[in-house]
Amino acid sequence: MKKNAVVLTLMFAVQFAFAQQLQFGYDWKSMKPEQRKEVIQKMNPEERMALLKEFREKMIIAELEVSPNNQAEFKNLYSEYQDKQNEIKSKFMPNENYENMSDEEAVMQLNQSFEVGQQLLDNRKEYAQKFMKVISPQQVLQMYQTEGKMRNKILDKKQNGHRNSSPQRKR
């Protein structure tokens, strides 16, 4: 499932890629979607993650119009922030077999999800202060909103992909 999410994220990122050549040597903008997908699927997980990270950084920098003087510092800080967010998220491994959970197990998992959510929020607050030393408060707000839009777009694509490729689940 994570692999599909990474591929979907990459496909989304590629749609917004820039014309310049990237470290992987591809001009993503001139490639057809099928070609992009084929190249991405041939990459090993580390290459896919590096590509995703690079696309995400370039999209955020372009979207926020980070000044060239601040781009290196912003990229380092953004990478640090993303690593910390991912570290926090990795602490929560939900058991999605809800029907077979006891009430106690469900309450325990729910409380754990709240704790992880609070840690993510605390991290966002901490990094907002750090980001405001490099970019304006308006850009920090825009960055968080852009991340939310990217996440929603990925979830939409993922849901549409599941609807088209698998039978409907009972609710």
N, C-alpha and C positions, 0 to 999 in steps of 0.2 A: 504494500500500500504506500509506504514512504517513497519507493522508487517512482510510482505513478505520480505522486504529488510533486516530486522533483522534476520529472519530465514535463508535467503540466506547467509548473512554475517557469521552467526554462523556455517552454514554447511561448508563454506569455511575455517573458523577458525579451525573447528574440523579436517579437512583434515591435518592440520599442527600441531595438538595437540601433546603434549609430552606424553611419556609412564607413567609418574608419576601420582599419584592420585591427583585430584584437590579438592578444598573445597566442591564441589558438590558430591564427593564420587564415581565418575565414572572413569574408565580407558578408556578414549575416543578412544585411539589408537587401542585397541583390539575389540571395538564394530563395528558391521556392520553398514553401512550407514543408513539402515532403523531403526535400534535401536537408533542411535543418533538422527535421525529426530523425532522419537516418544518421546524420553526423552525431547528434546527441546520444542516440541509442547505442552507438559504437563506442562511446566514451566509457571509461571506467568510473566508478562512483566518485573518486577523488577529483577527476577531471570535470565531471558534471557539477560538483559542488563548487569548484573553483570558477567555472564558467558562470554559474548562477550568482556567485558572490560578485564577480566582476560586472555582470549585467545590472545587478541590483544597485551597486555603487554608482555606475555611470548614469542609470536612470534617475536616481535620487539627486545626484549632483546637477544633472541637466534640469530636472524639474524645479529644484530650489534655486537654480542659477547661482551656485556657490562661486564666489570670485576665484580666479585662478590662484591668487596668493594664498587662499585658505583651503584649496582642494586637498592637498596632501594631508594636512592636519585633520580636516574633516573626514577623509577616507579612513585614517587610522582610528579616529574616535568612533566612527560609525561601525567599523569592523569589530572593535572592542565591545561596543554596545550589542551588536548582533550576537557575538560569541557568548556574552553574558546572558542574553535572553534565551539562547539555545541551551545553555547550561542549566538554567532554571527550568525550562520546559522539559528537559530530559529527566528531571526528578519525578515527573508524573507519568506513570504508565497505567492508564485506566484499564480496568477489566470491563469489557463491553458485553459481558454475558449477564446483563441486568436481571433477566428473568430467573436465573438460578442463584442470585445473591440473597443473603439474609438481609433483614432490615439493618442490622448492625454493620454488616459489610458495606452496604450502600451508604449509610450515614458516614462511615469512616472514609470512604472514597470521596464523598461529597465534601467533607471537611478538608481532605487533602487537596482537592481541586481549588478550594477557596484559599488555602495557604499558598499554593503555587501562584494563583492569580494575584494575590497580594504582593508576593515577591516580584512578580513581573511589573506590577504597578510601581512598587518602590524603586525598581531599577530604572524604569522610564523617568520617574521624577529625578533621580540622581543624575542620569545622563542628560536630562533637559538642561540642568544647571551647567553641565560641562559643555554641551553643544552651544549654549548661549555665549560662551567665551569665544566661539569660532564663527557662528552665524547668528542672525537676529532672532528674537523670540518669534517673530512671524514665520520665519523659515523653519524653526523647530516645530511649530504648530503644523505647518504645511507638510513637513516630513512625516509626522505621525499620521496625518490624514492620508497622505499618499500611500503609506504602508498599509493602512486599513483598506484603501481602494484596491491595492494589489492583492491583498489577502482575499477580499470579496470576489474579485475577478477570478482568482485561482479556484476558489470554492465553487463558483458558478460553473466554471469549465469542468471541474471534477464531477459535480453533480450531473451536468448535462452528458458527460462522457459515460457515467454509470447508467444513466437512463437509456442511452442509446445502445449500450453494449451488454446490459444484463437485464434479466426480467425484473419487473416491479416487485418490491417487497410488500408483504402485508403489514398494515399498521394496526 
